[in-house]
């Protein structure tokens, strides 16, 4: 015989806490979007992306010294963006090449 799981009903306090947490997540997301769109946010984002691409190229080329130097340069920029409220993706380390699309002749 299959045993049914009993459903737990949330209390009003739990529902309120969940909704307040959701409100905070929405506010944080809006602040991050605003920071990215700000005149000072765009150059920082571009700089971090450029450093990520350069570090990836250095890893692919086998230049670990350069990759470490670029990661060290990324750290202060990342900290500033995080203070502005922007969530960053972690730096990619040596991306694996995926399948390539072949051109149709």
C-alpha positions in Angstrom: 0.0 0.0 0.0 1.3 3.5 -0.9 1.7 5.8 2.1 0.5 9.3 1.4 2.5 12.2 2.7 0.7 14.5 4.9 0.6 18.1 3.8 1.8 20.8 6.1 -0.2 24.0 6.1 2.0 27.1 6.6 1.1 29.4 9.4 0.3 33.1 8.5 3.6 34.1 10.1 5.5 31.7 7.8 3.6 33.1 4.8 4.4 36.6 5.8 8.1 35.8 6.3 8.2 34.1 2.9 6.6 37.1 1.2 8.9 39.6 2.9 11.9 37.5 1.7 10.5 37.6 -1.8 10.1 41.4 -1.5 13.8 41.7 -0.5 14.9 39.6 -3.4 12.9 41.8 -5.8 14.3 45.0 -4.3 17.9 43.6 -4.6 17.3 42.6 -8.2 15.9 46.1 -9.0 19.0 47.7 -7.3 21.3 45.5 -9.3 19.5 46.4 -12.5 19.7 50.1 -11.7 23.4 49.8 -10.8 24.2 48.1 -14.1 22.4 50.8 -16.0 24.1 53.6 -14.1 26.8 55.5 -16.0 29.5 54.3 -13.7 28.2 50.7 -13.6 28.5 50.1 -17.4 32.3 50.6 -17.6 32.9 48.5 -14.6 30.8 45.7 -16.0 32.7 46.0 -19.3 36.0 45.9 -17.6 35.2 42.8 -15.6 33.9 41.1 -18.8 37.1 42.0 -20.7 39.3 40.7 -17.9 37.3 37.5 -17.8 37.8 37.0 -21.6 41.5 37.8 -21.3 41.9 35.4 -18.4 40.1 32.7 -20.4 42.4 33.3 -23.4 45.5 33.2 -21.1 44.3 29.8 -19.6 43.7 28.4 -23.1 47.1 29.5 -24.2 48.7 27.9 -21.1 49.9 31.2 -19.6 49.0 30.6 -16.0 51.0 33.6 -14.8 49.0 36.0 -16.9 45.7 34.3 -15.8 46.6 34.8 -12.1 47.5 38.4 -12.8 44.2 39.0 -14.5 42.3 37.3 -11.7 44.1 39.6 -9.2 43.1 42.6 -11.3 39.4 41.4 -11.4 39.1 41.2 -7.6 38.9 44.9 -6.7 36.5 45.6 -9.6 34.3 42.8 -8.5 34.3 44.0 -4.9 33.2 47.5 -6.1 30.4 46.0 -8.2 29.2 43.9 -5.3 29.1 47.0 -3.1 27.0 48.6 -5.8 24.5 45.7 -5.5 25.4 43.9 -8.7 25.6 40.1 -8.6 28.5 38.7 -10.6 29.1 35.3 -12.0 32.2 33.7 -10.8 35.2 34.0 -13.2 35.3 31.1 -15.6 38.4 29.0 -15.5 39.4 27.3 -18.7 36.2 26.8 -20.6 35.8 23.5 -22.3 35.1 23.9 -26.0 31.6 22.8 -27.0 30.4 21.3 -30.2 30.7 23.7 -33.1 28.1 24.4 -35.6 29.2 23.5 -39.1 28.5 26.0 -41.9 26.1 24.8 -44.6 27.5 25.3 -48.0 
